[in-house]
Amino acid sequence: MRLSSSFAACVFLSCVLLTPVLFGQRDVHAVLVTQAARKPAPSFHLAGDTGKTMQIADYKGKVVLLNFWATACGGCVLEIPSFVALQQAYQDKGFTAIGIAMDISYEQLKGADEAWAKVKPFAADHKMNYPILMGNDATFDAYGSDAYPATYLIDKTGKIAATYVGIVNKDNVEQNVKALLSER
């Protein structure tokens, strides 16, 4: 059986257009927003694995990498080693990564207990050396997110300096973190 050239062209075009949707954006770069144009990071009150509630204001004075992720999100999993490395390299210089686990909505789980049953062993297996908080749709929406993974760099004053939707480029994130750490 021979395919018509128009059918073959449609199949090819469909593959080209659907591939980024199915597999997410990779190697995402971001340019830092000028200090004057930055907007405050939306506030949140989310529980960590110990039950202690944390908020973005707790990190004022630090550069924060805020990452919305889920254990079953392939792109999210690919980013974790770079965030672990950044945390290790810059945690003593005024930086922290924070992971906001979105497993409840991503996997339609019944609640935080069911989500933590997945997230805690996952975080241990992946040697995640930064705080993990249990996210919710309201926080995800407040940040204007519409896809996973979503990562925000927040400056020392609590303002969003860069936004990444998709799998970040580690070198670009590190370059932006260094620039934010050097800001006065």
Secondary structure as UniProt FT lines:
FT   HELIX           5..23
FT   HELIX           35..37
FT   STRAND          39..40
FT   STRAND          46..48
FT   TURN            49..50
FT   STRAND          53..54
FT   HELIX           56..59
FT   TURN            60..61
FT   STRAND          63..69
FT   TURN            71..72
FT   HELIX           74..90
FT   HELIX           91..93
FT   STRAND          95..101
FT   HELIX           103..106
FT   TURN            107..108
FT   HELIX           112..125
FT   TURN            126..127
FT   STRAND          132..134
FT   HELIX           137..142
FT   TURN            143..144
FT   STRAND          150..154
FT   TURN            156..157
FT   STRAND          159..165
FT   HELIX           170..182
//
